[in-house]
Each structure stands twice: as C-alpha cells, then as structure tokens.
Amino acid sequence: MRRRGFFAFAAGIMVVAGCGSTRTSGASTANRLSVIAPMAHGQSWDLALRTLATVLVEAKLARTVGVSNHPGGLDAAMMNTFSAAHGPFMSDGQLLLTGMPMVAGAEITNAAAVVDSTTPIARLIGDWAALVVPANSNLRTFDDFVAVLRRNPAGLVVGGQSTGGSDHVLYGMIGKCLGVDARLLEYSGYPGWSEAVEALYDGRVAAILGSARSFKKEIAAHRMRPLVVSSGQRIDGIDAPTLMELEVRLEYSDWCGLLGPRDMRPEDRDAAVALFDRLDATPRWQEVCAANGWNRVYLSGEDFRQWLVTETGRTRGVLYDLGLLKSSSTRCRGGCVKRP
C-alpha cells in the first residue's frame, strides 16, 4: 500500500466588533474567544472557521474572536496545554477546531482519543464525498468499479487527500461494505485537491475520492464523471446515485466541529454549547453555509460527545483494517449490507 504524509495541518486573525456595535449583556455575548486551527491558513476547514468568527461578531454573540493557525497540527505539549486550560468561557473562551483528520491522527499516533482529552462542544458542518473518474474512463458506473475492485483490489489505485484522512477512511469503509479485504486496497494520498486531480488526469490513479462540491466544475465541463456520492440523498448538480441507493448502507461526511478544554467547568460547557446553538440558528450562518455548499450537520453538547465516541470507534476500526494501526479494540462489526 502506498502511503504519503498523513496530514499537514500560519498566521492568526482577530475579528473585532466595530465601534458602533450595540452593547449586549455579558450573559448573552462572549467577551473574547480564541480558536486554534490545527491547519495552515486556507487549508481544509480554515475558511469555514474564519467565516464563523465573522458571523459570531456580526451577530453580537462575541465581541472579539481570534483565530490562530498551526500548520503542523498540535504536538503533545500544545494539546496538553489546551486540554488543561480553564477559565470563565464567556470572558475568555478557548476552543479548538476539530474534524476527521484530528480524530484519525490521534489514533495513528497513539495519542489520547480526541473525545477523551477535550470537551466536545458542537459539530458544525460537513462535506459529502464523491467518487469520480476521468470522462474517458472504462469505468462507466459504480458497478464497473465494484467488479474491478473485487477482482483485483490492489490493481485499482484510488487517490484522494492525505493517507489516513477522510477520503482514505471512506474508501476503507466502502471496501468493507463490499466484502473486500481493506488491507489490499491501494490508495494514494496527496497534499491537496490539485495534486489529486492531476494524478487522475495523468493516469496515476484510476479514480479519486473527495469533496463532491469541489468536483462540480470539472463534472459540469465533462472532464470528470461521478460514479457515486456518500450522501443520504442525491446532490444537486451531480448526476450520480448514492451509496445507499446501490445497497451499500453507508453515509459519510467529512465534518468539522469545536472542542473546549478537557477540564471545562459544567457551567462553562453549558455556556459554550448555548452560544453555538444560537449561532447555528442565525439566518446569517445558514446563508453563508448554503452559499459555500457546507452542509449543516449540527450536534451539540452531550449529543455531539456521544456521536464522537461512536465515530472514533468506527474510524479506529477502519484504520486498523487499512493496516494503519497495529491493534484495535473497537473493530467495526456489521452495519454494512454487501452488494449481491
């Protein structure tokens, strides 16, 4: 199996309310929020985080929101410092942007699970995936792809972003659902979409998995053909069936959310959850999500924590089956219906 760098997660920004903004009570407006983004400026969910910071200030939910980028991710010392931080959230709240790469990265590096080392606050938005091939590919349908994959898993190279990331995990899940030994799957990870697309057009990979919305222009120009999407319902602008339609009982969305320090007091956790409950309900946030093609997959508080426990276990099982972990105590057992 080919493996490339797992993930590359620098400047900071501060969004500040204008001088003419109306004052609101401390009970409803956070004074200052600081959010860590474990990625470079412009990568992954960085744009969504910066947009969120702006909306928080515009909606008078926070007076200032600072964003700091860490392109290399958080090392153990930095993560421990964040996890141990505590203080009145509405006065000086500290948050960490998270998503599938961080969950998988903690498993691969044998660090403490994200859900155990932080306080889950809210899952915000997600991104459905699509499996695409060049327009002239002999793989005309997903059934064609499945037939080749079952016949010779290692002979069908699929590309996407970083090894061990969302695309790779999704490919592993698809393979398991189809009854294919995940260790035989050949996956090539690239640092960004442009490199993955170049590999597709150069013939170095037969197909790529990635953000469905990112492929729309290439699909509309008839340079790519979508075979399947990972959403529960068909996606506007992409003429492809869902995995569920094809009897693969799997929905999968790359996602991002926010975490608080591990030792948050209950009242601070409740205040943080309430703040983002209000954000998700604002028309402005809903508008910018729709405009950017971000799917609102909101969960908060205990619901998000329980979901993250389950998702961590599912991810750990797939990473083990892909050969990226030496052992797993939470192997995926069932949940997929194999195609006949």
Secondary structure as the mmCIF struct_conf table of DSSP 4:
data_model
#
loop_
_struct_conf.conf_type_id
_struct_conf.id
_struct_conf.beg_label_comp_id
_struct_conf.beg_label_asym_id
_struct_conf.beg_label_seq_id
_struct_conf.end_label_comp_id
_struct_conf.end_label_asym_id
_struct_conf.end_label_seq_id
STRN STRN1 GLY A 12 VAL A 16
TURN_TY1_P TURN_TY1_P1 CYS A 19 GLY A 20
HELX_LH_PP_P HELX_LH_PP_P1 SER A 21 ARG A 23
TURN_TY1_P TURN_TY1_P2 GLY A 26 SER A 28
BEND BEND1 THR A 29 THR A 29
STRN STRN2 ALA A 30 ALA A 37
BEND BEND2 PRO A 38 MET A 39
TURN_TY1_P TURN_TY1_P3 HIS A 41 GLY A 42
BEND BEND3 GLN A 43 GLN A 43
TURN_TY1_P TURN_TY1_P4 SER A 44 TRP A 45
HELX_RH_AL_P HELX_RH_AL_P1 ASP A 46 GLU A 58
TURN_TY1_P TURN_TY1_P5 ALA A 59 LYS A 60
BEND BEND4 LEU A 61 LEU A 61
STRN STRN3 ALA A 62 ASN A 69
TURN_TY1_P TURN_TY1_P6 PRO A 71 GLY A 72
HELX_RH_AL_P HELX_RH_AL_P2 ALA A 76 ALA A 84
BEND BEND5 GLY A 87 GLY A 87
HELX_RH_AL_P HELX_RH_AL_P3 PHE A 89 ASP A 92
STRN STRN4 GLY A 93 GLY A 99
HELX_RH_AL_P HELX_RH_AL_P4 MET A 100 ILE A 108
TURN_TY1_P TURN_TY1_P7 THR A 109 ASN A 110
HELX_LH_PP_P HELX_LH_PP_P2 ALA A 111 ALA A 113
HELX_RH_AL_P HELX_RH_AL_P5 VAL A 114 SER A 117
STRN STRN5 THR A 118 PRO A 134
TURN_TY1_P TURN_TY1_P8 ALA A 135 ASN A 136
BEND BEND6 ASN A 138 ASN A 138
BEND BEND7 THR A 141 THR A 141
HELX_RH_AL_P HELX_RH_AL_P6 PHE A 142 ARG A 151
HELX_RH_3T_P HELX_RH_3T_P1 PRO A 153 GLY A 155
BEND BEND8 LEU A 156 LEU A 156
STRN STRN6 VAL A 157 GLN A 161
BEND BEND9 SER A 162 SER A 162
TURN_TY1_P TURN_TY1_P9 THR A 163 GLY A 164
BEND BEND10 GLY A 165 GLY A 165
HELX_RH_AL_P HELX_RH_AL_P7 SER A 166 CYS A 177
TURN_TY1_P TURN_TY1_P10 LEU A 178 GLY A 179
HELX_RH_3T_P HELX_RH_3T_P2 ALA A 182 LEU A 184
STRN STRN7 GLU A 186 TYR A 190
BEND BEND11 PRO A 191 GLY A 192
HELX_RH_AL_P HELX_RH_AL_P8 TRP A 193 ASP A 202
TURN_TY1_P TURN_TY1_P11 GLY A 203 GLY A 203
BEND BEND12 ARG A 204 ALA A 206
STRN STRN8 ALA A 207 SER A 211
TURN_TY1_P TURN_TY1_P12 ALA A 212 ALA A 212
HELX_RH_3T_P HELX_RH_3T_P3 ARG A 213 PHE A 215
HELX_RH_AL_P HELX_RH_AL_P9 LYS A 216 ALA A 220
TURN_TY1_P TURN_TY1_P13 ALA A 221 HIS A 222
BEND BEND13 ARG A 223 ARG A 223
STRN STRN9 MET A 224 VAL A 229
BEND BEND14 SER A 231 GLN A 233
HELX_LH_PP_P HELX_LH_PP_P3 ARG A 234 ILE A 235
TURN_TY1_P TURN_TY1_P14 ASP A 236 GLY A 237
STRN STRN10 THR A 242 THR A 242
TURN_TY1_P TURN_TY1_P15 LEU A 243 GLU A 247
STRN STRN11 SER A 253 PRO A 261
TURN_TY1_P TURN_TY1_P16 ARG A 262 ASP A 263
HELX_RH_AL_P HELX_RH_AL_P10 PRO A 266 ALA A 281
HELX_RH_AL_P HELX_RH_AL_P11 PRO A 283 ASN A 292
TURN_TY1_P TURN_TY1_P17 GLY A 293 GLY A 293
HELX_LH_PP_P HELX_LH_PP_P4 TRP A 294 TRP A 294
STRN STRN12 ASN A 295 SER A 300
HELX_RH_AL_P HELX_RH_AL_P12 GLY A 301 ASP A 321
TURN_TY1_P TURN_TY1_P18 LEU A 322 GLY A 323
BEND BEND15 LEU A 324 LYS A 326
BEND BEND16 SER A 329 THR A 330
BEND BEND17 GLY A 334 GLY A 334
HELX_LH_PP_P HELX_LH_PP_P5 VAL A 337 ARG A 339
#
